[in-house]
Amino acid sequence: MIHPTEKDEHQYLETVKEKINQAISSVSEKLEEQAKDLHASKEYLYDNKDGMDRMEKEAVRYSITSSAIIGEASVEKRKRIEKLLHSPYFGRIDFSEKGGREVKPVYIGLYSFFDEKENSNIIHDWRAPISSMYYDFELGPAHYEAPSGTKKGEVTLKRQYRIRKGKMEFMLENSMNIHDDILQKELSKASDEKMKNIVATIQRDQNAIIRNEDSRVLIIQGVAGSGKTSIALHRIAFLLYRFRENLSSEEILIISPNKVFADYISNVLPELGEERIPEMGMEELAGKILDNKYKFQTFAQQVAKLLEKPDEGFINRIQFKASHAFLSKLEEYVNHVNNNMFRPGDIWVRKNFVPGWFIRERWEGYHRLPIMKRFAEITRDIEENIRFYYKYDIDAEQRAFIKKQVTGMFHSASIRQLYREFWTWLGREDLYQQAARGQMEYADVFPLIYMKIRLEGHKAFEKVKHLLVDEMQDYTPVQYAVLSRLFPCKKTILGDAGQTVNPYSSSNADAIKRIFTEADTVKLLKSYRSTFEITQFAQQISPAEEIIPIERRGHKPEVQCFKSAAAELAKMKEWIADFRISGEHQSMGIVCKTARQAEALHQKLSEQGEQLSLITTDSSAFAQGVVVTNAHTVKGLEFDRVIVPQVTTANYKTEMDKGMLYIACTRAMHRLYVCWGGEKSGFIK
C-alpha cells in the first residue's frame, strides 16, 4: 500500500500505533497468565514437597525456571514495543524489486515490529539488510544484500520523519538533502546528559563503517566531532544484530579512557535495544594482568606531570618507550633471555643420572612455550626419562627436588628484576627510574606486562569476541602489542591523532598498522559537533587540513582579555548566569588545562555561591548543568557551551599545551568563550 500524502502518513501512523497498543495488550495478557502459572507451580511444589519423589521435584523446578526465563523475555519484548509507541519509525523507502510489479513500502525504526495479522514486518530494524538502502541510495537504482543474495531494484520514494511521543512533528519528502535537513535540526538541539543514538541521521560513509562485517581489525581515524565513538557503538549494535546467534553483549569489551566517558556513552546500546557491554580502562587491565602486585603512576598523573613540571629526562624516557624501536629491543631481550639465561647442568636423583644435554634439548624443544612454563614440562620429561631408562618411580619429594634444580638453572625468577636488567643489557640505565612514592612510571607498566606475557605467559581473554579501543592515539606500540596477545579477536580501534593529550607517546593509524598488519583504515573527515564558526576558530589553533566542517552557522566565539584574574572570574560568572537564565541549553563546561587548575577554579566559584560540579579522572559519572573539568578528562565529551579560561602566554606555551587548548575548544557545540587575565597565549590569533 502506498501513502502518497502527508495526511495519509498521519493516518498510517495512527494505524501503526493502534497495532502496537494491541501488541502491548497481548504481551501483557500473556505475562499475567505466565505469572499465574508460575505462582501455581511454586505453590504446588511447596504443598507437595513431602509427597513427591526426586524426579518429580526436578521436573517441577525445571518448569518454574523455564517459566521465569520466558517471562523475562516477554518483559523485554514489551519494553521494546513500548519504546516503539513513542517513535515507531524515522524513515521510509518504497522499493520496487527488479522483475517484480509490487512497490514495497519499507518503514524503518529502532526495532522491527511484526504484525501477526498481516504476517509481515510493518517496521524494519535499521540494521536489517533491506534498511541499508535508506542510508546508501537516493531515488533511482538500488540494491541490498539479502541472505539469499543481492536484491536489485529501484527506490521510488524516500521520506524522513520526526515522531516524538507518538506525534509526527514533521515529514521531509524525497531530496538529495533529506539527511542534511534532519541532521541540521538534530545538531541544533541542546545536548543530552548522555550520548544518544543517531540512527535517523547516519550518513552514507558512516553506514559503510557500521555495516563492515569483513575487517578483522578496523581502524577509524576521525577528526574532532566526527562522531567516531557513536559510529563505533552503532557498529557494535549492528554486529550484535547480524551475528546474534554467535555474538552476545558480554562477549564484547570496550577499552575506555575513564569512567566518566564510559558513563557518558552507556546509554547508546540500550537505546538501540542491546545490553550494556563491559568496559575497562588500560590501568584496570594492567592491574589485572599484574595481579595488583605493583604500584604504578597512572596515565593522568603522567600527563599532569608533563603539563605542570615538564622534565627533559622524563620526556626522553616516555618518548623512547613509545617507539617501535623500543618494542623491537624488548623482543631482542626476550630472545637473549631465552638463549643465555638458562644454563642446564647434570642432575643426580638418588643414583639416577640426568645429563645436562638432555635438559638443554628439552628446553629448546619447548621453545613455543613461555620460559617460566617450561620448568614443569622439563620436570615431567625427566621423571618419564628416569622411569623409562632406570625403571625407577619418582615420589613427590623427589619431583619437587627435580623442579627446584631445573628452576635454579634459570638466571632470575623475578620478572621485575629481569626488566631492570633489560636496561643494563641495553646500556641505558638512565631510562629506568621510579616515580614518586616508589611507584613505577606509567611508561614502564606495559613494557613490564609485555615481558611478563612473553616470559610467563598469560591466558588470552578468549571470552571476548570483539574489542573496541577508543582514543587510540593515547596508546603506544607496546600497549598495542599487549592487546594483540591478550585479545586475539576482531577489533575496532578509533581515535584522532590531532587530539593527543601526550604528544610524546601518541600513535596514529599508520603506527598501529605496524602491529595489526591486517588492519583496514577508514577516515571520518566531517565534523558535526561544533558550529562552523567554532570549528574555524579551533582550526586556527591546530590546523587539520582534511577536516570538513558542517555548514551549521552560529555565534562567533567570544574571545576576551581582562586586566586581572579577578575580572576574568567576574566575566565567567556573567556567562554562567546567562547560560542559566536563557534556558536554551542543557550543559556548560568550564575546561581548564590541568586538573589542579580545575580544582582551584571550582573552589573559587563555589566560594562565590556558584552551584557547579567538578569532574576529574576519578569521577564515575558525567554531570549536567555547569561543570568544571580539565582538557584530559573532557576528551570524547561535548557541551552546549564551553568556557576556556586562563589562556595566557604563561599557561599555554608548549606544543602539548596547544593540544590541550584545541581539545578544550572542540568540546563546544553551540557557544564558545575564551578568556584570560594578562598576556594572551600566542596560540590565539
C-alpha positions in Angstrom: 0.0 0.0 0.0 1.4 3.5 -1.0 0.7 6.5 1.2 1.5 9.5 -1.0 0.2 12.4 1.1 1.1 13.8 4.5 -2.5 13.2 5.6 -2.2 9.6 4.6 1.1 9.3 6.6 -0.6 10.8 9.7 -3.4 8.2 9.4 -1.0 5.4 8.8 0.9 6.4 12.0 -2.3 6.1 14.0 -2.9 2.7 12.5 0.6 1.6 13.4 0.2 2.9 17.0 -3.1 1.0 17.3 -1.3 -2.2 16.2 1.5 -1.5 18.7 -1.0 -0.9 21.5 -2.7 -4.2 20.6 0.6 -6.0 20.7 1.4 -4.4 24.2 -2.0 -5.6 25.5 -1.4 -9.1 24.1 2.0 -9.4 25.7 0.7 -8.1 29.0 -2.1 -10.7 29.0 0.4 -13.4 28.3 2.6 -12.1 31.1 -0.3 -12.2 33.6 -1.0 -15.8 32.5 2.6 -16.7 32.9 2.8 -15.1 36.3 -0.3 -17.1 37.4 1.2 -20.4 36.1 4.5 -19.6 37.8 2.8 -18.9 41.1 0.7 -22.1 40.8 3.8 -24.2 40.1 5.6 -22.7 43.2 2.5 -23.4 45.4 2.2 -26.9 44.0 5.9 -27.6 44.8 5.6 -26.2 48.3 2.3 -28.0 49.1 3.6 -31.4 47.8 7.3 -31.2 48.7 7.0 -34.2 51.1 4.9 -36.4 48.7 7.0 -36.0 45.5 10.0 -38.1 44.6 13.2 -36.5 43.4 12.5 -36.8 39.7 9.1 -35.1 40.0 10.6 -32.3 42.1 13.3 -31.8 39.5 10.6 -31.6 36.7 8.6 -29.0 38.6 11.7 -26.9 39.4 12.7 -27.1 35.7 9.2 -25.9 34.8 9.4 -23.0 37.2 12.8 -22.0 35.8 11.7 -22.2 32.2 8.6 -20.1 33.0 10.7 -17.5 34.7 13.0 -17.2 31.7 10.1 -17.0 29.3 8.6 -14.3 31.5 11.8 -12.2 31.5 11.9 -12.4 27.7 8.3 -11.3 27.5 9.0 -8.3 29.7 11.9 -7.3 27.5 9.7 -7.7 24.4 7.1 -5.4 26.0 9.7 -2.7 26.8 10.9 -2.7 23.2 7.3 -2.4 21.9 6.5 0.4 24.3 9.5 2.3 23.1 8.2 2.0 19.5 4.9 3.5 20.6 6.7 6.9 21.3 8.6 6.8 18.0 7.7 3.9 15.8 9.9 4.8 12.8 12.0 7.6 11.4 12.3 6.8 7.7 10.6 5.2 4.7 11.7 4.0 1.3 9.5 2.5 -1.4 11.4 -0.3 -3.2 10.4 -2.0 -6.4 12.4 -5.2 -6.9 13.7 -5.8 -10.4 11.4 -8.1 -12.3 8.5 -7.6 -9.8 5.4 -5.5 -10.1 4.9 -4.7 -6.5 6.2 -1.5 -4.9 7.0 -2.3 -1.3 6.9 0.5 1.3 9.7 -0.1 3.9 9.3 1.8 7.2 12.5 1.9 9.3 12.8 2.3 13.0 14.9 1.4 16.0 13.4 -2.1 16.2 11.4 -4.3 13.9 7.7 -4.8 14.5 6.0 -7.9 13.2 2.2 -7.7 12.6 0.9 -11.2 13.2 -2.4 -10.4 11.4 -0.6 -9.2 8.2 2.1 -11.8 8.8 4.8 -9.3 7.9 7.2 -6.7 9.3 5.5 -3.3 9.2 8.6 -1.7 10.7 12.1 -2.9 9.8 15.0 -2.7 12.2 17.5 0.0 11.0 20.2 -2.8 10.9 18.2 -5.1 8.7 19.7 -5.7 5.2 16.8 -4.0 3.4 17.2 -0.9 5.6 20.7 -0.3 4.3 19.2 1.2 1.1 17.8 4.1 3.2 21.3 5.2 4.0 23.1 4.3 0.8 20.8 5.4 -2.0 18.6 8.3 -3.2 15.8 7.9 -5.7 16.7 5.5 -8.6 18.6 2.2 -8.9 19.4 0.5 -5.6 20.3 -2.9 -4.1 20.9 -4.7 -0.8 22.4 -7.9 0.3 19.8 -10.3 1.5 20.6 -13.8 3.0 19.6 -15.3 -0.4 21.8 -12.9 -2.4 21.8 -9.4 -3.9 18.4 -7.9 -4.5 18.3 -5.2 -7.2 15.6 -2.7 -8.0 14.6 0.9 -7.7 13.9 3.3 -4.8 10.8 5.2 -5.9 10.1 7.2 -2.7 12.2 8.4 0.2 10.9 10.1 3.3 12.1 11.0 6.7 10.1 11.8 9.8 10.5 13.1 13.3 8.0 11.4 15.6 8.0 12.3 19.3 5.6 11.0 21.9 3.5 9.4 19.2 3.1 12.7 17.3 4.5 13.4 13.9 6.4 16.7 14.2 7.4 16.9 10.6 8.0 14.9 7.4 10.5 15.5 4.7 10.0 14.4 1.1 12.4 12.9 -1.4 15.5 15.0 -1.7 19.2 14.7 -2.1 19.5 16.7 1.1 17.0 14.8 3.1 19.6 13.6 5.6 21.2 17.0 5.8 17.9 18.7 6.7 17.2 16.4 9.6 20.9 16.4 10.6 20.8 20.2 10.9 17.7 20.1 13.1 19.3 17.4 15.3 22.7 19.2 15.6 20.9 22.4 16.6 19.3 20.7 19.6 20.8 21.1 23.1 23.0 18.3 24.4 21.7 15.5 26.5 23.1 14.1 29.7 24.4 11.1 27.8 25.3 10.3 24.2 22.3 9.4 22.1 21.7 7.1 19.1 22.0 8.7 15.6 20.1 6.1 13.6 17.9 8.7 11.9 21.0 10.7 10.7 23.6 8.1 9.8 25.5 9.3 6.7 26.5 7.1 3.8 30.2 6.9 4.7 29.3 6.2 8.3 26.8 3.4 7.3 29.6 1.6 5.4 31.7 1.6 8.6 28.8 0.4 10.7 27.9 -2.5 8.4 31.5 -3.6 7.8 31.5 -7.4 8.5 34.8 -8.4 6.9 37.6 -6.4 8.6 39.3 -8.3 11.3 40.8 -5.1 12.6 39.1 -1.8 11.6 40.9 1.5 12.4 38.7 4.5 12.4 40.6 7.8 12.2 38.1 10.6 12.8 38.5 14.3 13.3 37.2 16.1 16.4 33.4 16.0 16.4 33.1 13.4 13.5 31.0 11.1 15.7 33.6 8.3 15.6 32.6 6.9 19.0 29.0 6.9 18.2 29.6 5.2 14.9 31.7 2.6 16.6 28.9 1.9 19.1 26.4 1.6 16.3 28.8 -0.8 14.6 28.7 -2.9 17.7 24.9 -2.8 17.7 24.9 -3.9 14.1 27.3 -6.8 14.7 25.2 -7.9 17.7 22.1 -7.9 15.4 23.9 -9.5 12.4 25.6 -12.3 14.3 23.1 -12.7 17.2 23.5 -16.5 17.1 27.3 -16.3 17.8 27.8 -12.9 19.5 26.4 -11.5 22.7 26.9 -8.2 24.5 29.0 -9.8 27.3 31.4 -11.1 24.7 32.4 -7.5 23.7 34.7 -5.3 25.7 35.4 -1.5 25.4 38.8 -0.1 26.4 37.7 3.4 27.5 39.8 6.3 28.7 38.0 6.9 32.0 34.8 6.1 34.0 33.2 9.5 33.1 33.5 8.7 29.4 32.2 5.2 30.0 29.1 6.6 31.8 28.6 9.2 29.0 28.3 6.6 26.3 26.5 4.0 28.4 23.1 4.9 27.0 23.7 4.3 23.3 23.5 0.5 23.2 20.4 0.2 25.5 18.7 2.8 23.3 19.4 0.5 20.3 17.9 -2.5 22.1 21.1 -4.1 23.2 22.5 -4.8 26.6 25.2 -2.6 28.0 28.6 -4.1 27.3 31.6 -4.4 29.7 34.2 -1.7 29.7 37.7 -1.5 31.2 40.4 1.1 31.4 44.0 0.3 30.4 45.1 0.8 34.0 42.5 -1.6 35.3 43.7 -4.1 32.7 47.3 -3.6 33.8 46.3 -4.2 37.5 44.5 -7.4 36.5 47.5 -8.8 34.5 50.0 -7.8 37.2 47.7 -9.3 39.9 47.7 -5.8 41.6 51.2 -6.5 42.9 52.8 -3.3 41.7 52.0 0.3 42.4 52.3 2.5 39.3 51.7 6.0 38.1 48.5 6.5 36.2 48.3 7.9 32.7 46.5 11.0 34.1 49.4 11.5 36.6 51.9 11.2 33.8 50.0 13.8 31.7 49.7 16.1 34.8 53.5 16.0 35.4 54.2 16.8 31.8 51.9 19.8 31.9 52.9 21.1 35.3 56.6 20.2 35.7 58.0 19.1 32.3 61.4 17.5 32.8 63.6 16.7 29.8 64.7 13.3 31.3 61.1 12.3 31.9 60.1 13.3 28.4 63.1 11.3 26.9 62.0 8.2 28.9 58.4 8.5 27.7 59.4 9.1 24.0 61.8 6.1 23.8 59.3 3.7 25.4 56.6 4.9 22.9 58.7 3.9 19.9 58.6 0.9 17.7 62.4 0.6 18.1 61.8 0.1 21.8 59.4 -2.8 21.2 62.0 -4.4 18.9 64.6 -4.1 21.7 62.2 -5.7 24.1 61.7 -8.6 21.8 65.5 -8.9 21.3 66.0 -9.1 25.0 63.4 -11.8 25.4 65.4 -13.9 22.9 68.6 -13.0 24.8 67.0 -14.3 28.0 65.8 -17.5 26.2 69.3 -18.2 24.7 71.6 -17.1 27.6 69.9 -17.2 30.9 69.1 -20.9 31.2 72.3 -22.9 32.0 71.5 -26.6 32.2 73.6 -28.9 34.3 73.7 -32.6 35.3 71.3 -33.8 37.9 71.5 -36.9 40.2 68.2 -38.2 41.5 69.5 -40.8 44.0 71.7 -43.0 41.8 69.9 -42.0 38.6 71.8 -39.6 36.3 70.2 -37.0 34.1 72.7 -35.3 31.8 72.7 -31.5 31.1 72.5 -32.0 27.4 69.1 -33.8 27.8 67.8 -30.8 29.8 69.1 -28.4 27.2 67.4 -30.4 24.5 64.1 -30.3 26.3 64.4 -26.6 27.0 64.8 -25.9 23.3 62.1 -28.4 22.4 59.6 -26.2 24.3 60.6 -23.0 22.6 56.9 -22.2 21.8 56.1 -22.1 25.5 56.8 -19.1 27.7 60.0 -19.6 29.6 58.5 -19.8 33.1 56.1 -22.5 31.9 58.9 -24.8 30.6 60.2 -25.9 34.1 57.2 -28.1 34.9 57.3 -29.7 31.4 61.0 -30.4 31.7 60.5 -31.9 35.2 57.8 -34.2 33.8 60.1 -35.3 31.0 63.0 -36.0 33.4 60.6 -38.1 35.5 59.5 -40.1 32.5 63.1 -40.5 31.3 64.1 -42.0 34.7 61.1 -44.3 34.8 61.9 -45.5 31.2 65.7 -45.9 31.4 66.2 -46.7 35.1 62.9 -48.4 35.9 62.6 -46.1 38.9 59.5 -44.3 40.1 59.8 -40.7 41.3 58.0 -39.8 44.5 56.5 -36.4 45.4 59.6 -35.2 47.3 62.0 -36.2 44.5 59.7 -34.5 41.9 59.9 -31.2 44.0 63.7 -31.6 44.1 64.0 -32.0 40.3 61.8 -28.9 39.7 63.8 -26.9 42.2 67.0 -28.0 40.4 65.7 -27.1 36.9 64.3 -23.8 38.1 67.6 -22.9 39.7 69.3 -23.3 36.3 67.5 -20.1 35.2 69.1 -16.8 36.0 66.3 -15.0 37.7 62.8 -15.8 39.0 61.5 -12.2 39.1 60.1 -10.5 36.0 60.6 -7.1 37.5 64.3 -7.9 38.1 64.6 -9.1 34.5 63.0 -5.8 33.4 65.5 -3.8 35.4 68.4 -5.9 33.9 67.0 -5.2 30.4 68.1 -1.5 30.8 71.6 -2.7 31.8 71.7 -5.0 28.8 70.7 -2.1 26.6 73.3 0.2 28.2 70.6 2.7 29.1 70.2 2.5 32.9 69.2 6.2 32.8 65.9 5.4 31.1 64.6 3.4 34.1 63.5 5.4 37.1 60.8 5.2 39.7 58.0 7.8 40.1 57.0 9.3 43.4 56.4 7.1 46.5 58.2 4.1 44.9 55.7 3.8 42.1 56.6 2.6 38.6 56.5 5.3 35.9 53.4 4.7 33.7 55.7 4.3 30.6 57.2 1.2 32.2 53.9 -0.6 33.1 53.1 -2.1 29.7 56.7 -3.0 28.8 56.8 -4.9 32.0 53.5 -6.6 31.1 54.8 -7.4 27.6 57.8 -9.1 29.2 55.6 -10.9 31.7 53.4 -12.3 28.9 56.4 -13.3 26.8 58.3 -15.0 29.7 55.5 -16.2 32.0 52.6 -16.4 29.5 49.0 -15.2 30.2 45.8 -16.8 29.2 44.1 -14.8 26.4 40.7 -13.2 27.1 39.1 -15.9 24.9 35.6 -14.9 26.0 36.0 -11.5 24.3 35.0 -11.9 20.7 35.2 -8.2 19.8 37.4 -5.5 21.3 36.6 -1.8 20.9 39.5 0.6 21.7 38.7 4.3 21.9 41.2 7.2 22.0 43.7 5.1 20.0 46.2 8.0 19.8 46.9 7.7 23.5 48.4 4.2 23.4 51.9 3.1 22.4 53.2 0.3 20.2 54.0 -1.8 23.3 50.4 -1.3 24.6 49.0 -2.5 21.2 51.4 -5.4 21.2 50.0 -6.4 24.7 46.4 -6.0 23.4 47.3 -8.1 20.4 48.4 -11.0 22.6 45.6 -10.7 25.2 42.8 -10.3 22.7 43.2 -12.4 19.6 39.7 -11.4 18.5 38.3 -8.9 16.0 38.8 -5.3 16.9 37.5 -1.8 16.2 40.1 0.9 17.0 39.2 4.5 16.9 40.6 8.0 17.7 42.2 11.2 16.3 45.9 11.8 16.1 45.1 15.5 16.4 43.6 15.1 19.9 46.5 13.5 21.8 47.0 14.6 25.4 50.6 13.4 25.4 52.4 14.1 22.1 55.5 12.2 23.4 53.7 8.9 23.4 51.0 9.2 20.8 50.1 6.8 17.9 48.4 7.3 14.6 46.7 4.8 12.2 50.0 4.0 10.4 51.8 3.2 13.6 49.0 0.9 14.8 49.0 -0.9 11.4 52.6 -1.9 12.1 51.2 -4.0 15.0 48.0 -5.1 13.3 49.2 -5.6 9.7 45.9 -7.0 8.6 44.0 -3.8 9.7 41.8 -1.8 7.4 41.7 2.0 7.9 38.9 4.4 7.3 38.7 8.2 7.8 35.9 10.4 9.0 36.6 13.9 8.0 33.3 15.7 8.5 33.0 17.5 11.8 29.4 17.6 13.1 29.7 18.7 16.8 30.6 22.4 16.6 29.2 25.2 14.6 31.1 26.3 11.5 32.4 29.4 13.5 33.7 27.3 16.4 35.4 24.8 14.1 37.1 27.6 12.2 38.4 29.1 15.4 39.8 25.7 16.6 41.5 25.3 13.2 43.5 28.5 13.9 44.9 26.9 17.0 45.8 23.5 15.5 45.1 23.3 11.7 43.8 19.9 10.3 43.9 20.2 6.6 41.5 17.3 6.0 38.7 18.5 8.3 35.4 19.3 6.6 33.2 21.5 9.0 29.4 21.0 8.7 27.7 24.1 7.4 25.8 24.9 10.7 26.0 28.5 11.4 26.0 30.0 14.9 27.6 32.6 17.2 31.2 33.6 16.7 33.4 32.5 19.7 33.7 35.3 22.3 37.4 36.0 22.9 38.1 38.4 25.7 41.1 39.8 27.6 41.0 41.1 31.1 43.5 43.1 33.2 43.3 40.7 36.1 42.3 37.2 37.0 39.6 38.7 39.3 38.0 40.5 36.3 38.2 37.2 34.3 36.4 35.4 37.1 33.7 38.0 37.2 33.1 37.6 33.5 32.9 33.9 33.8 30.1 34.3 36.4 28.2 36.5 33.9 28.5 33.8 31.2 27.3 31.2 33.7 24.3 33.4 34.7 23.4 33.9 31.0 23.5 30.2 30.5 21.2 29.6 33.4 18.7 32.4 32.5 18.5 31.6 28.8 17.2 28.0 29.3 18.3 27.4 25.7 20.9 24.8 26.5 21.5 22.0 29.0 25.2 21.9 29.6 28.1 24.2 30.1 31.7 23.0 30.5 34.5 25.2 32.0 37.6 23.5 30.7 40.9 24.2 32.3 44.3 23.0 31.1 45.1 20.9 34.2 43.2 19.0 36.9 44.9 21.2 39.5 43.7 24.4 37.8 40.2 22.9 37.5 40.1 22.1 41.2 41.3 25.6 42.2 38.7 27.4 39.9 35.9 25.1 41.1 36.7 26.1 44.7 36.8 29.9 43.8 33.5 29.8 42.0 31.9 27.6 44.7 33.0 30.1 47.4 31.3 32.8 45.5 28.0 30.9 45.5 28.0 29.1 42.2 26.4 25.7 42.0 28.6 23.5 39.8 30.1 20.1 39.5 33.8 19.1 39.3 34.7 16.3 37.0 38.1 14.6 37.4 39.7 11.4 36.1 38.5 9.8 39.4 34.8 10.8 38.8 32.5 8.0 37.9 29.7 9.8 36.1 29.0 12.7 33.7 27.1 15.6 35.1 24.6 18.0 33.6 24.4 21.8 34.3 27.7 23.7 34.8 30.8 21.5 35.0 34.4 22.4 35.8 36.9 20.0 34.4 40.2 19.7 32.5 41.1 19.0 28.9 42.4 15.5 29.5 39.3 14.3 31.3 36.9 16.0 28.9 38.1 14.2 25.8 35.2 12.5 24.0 32.6 14.6 25.8 30.7 17.6 24.5 28.8 20.6 26.0 26.3 23.1 24.6 28.6 25.9 25.8 32.2 25.9 26.8 34.4 28.4 28.7 38.1 28.0 28.2 39.8 30.2 30.9 43.4 31.3 31.7 44.5 31.2 28.1 47.7 33.2 28.9 51.1 33.1 27.4 52.4 31.5 30.6 49.7 28.8 30.8 49.5 27.8 27.1 53.0 27.9 25.6 54.2 24.4 24.6 53.1 22.1 21.8 51.4 19.9 24.5 49.6 23.0 25.8 48.4 23.7 22.3 46.9 20.2 22.0 45.0 20.8 25.3 43.7 24.1 24.1 42.5 22.5 20.8 40.7 19.7 22.7 39.1 22.2 25.1 37.7 24.4 22.3 36.4 21.5 20.2 34.1 20.3 23.1 31.7 23.2 22.3 28.6 22.5 20.3 26.9 26.0 20.1 28.8 28.6 22.1 32.5 29.1 22.9 34.0 31.6 25.3 37.8 32.0 25.5 39.3 34.4 28.1 42.4 35.3 30.0 43.7 37.8 32.6 47.0 39.1 31.5 49.0 38.4 28.3 47.2 36.2 25.9 48.7 32.9 24.6 50.4 33.0 21.2 48.0 30.2 20.1 45.1 32.7 19.9 45.3 34.6 16.7 
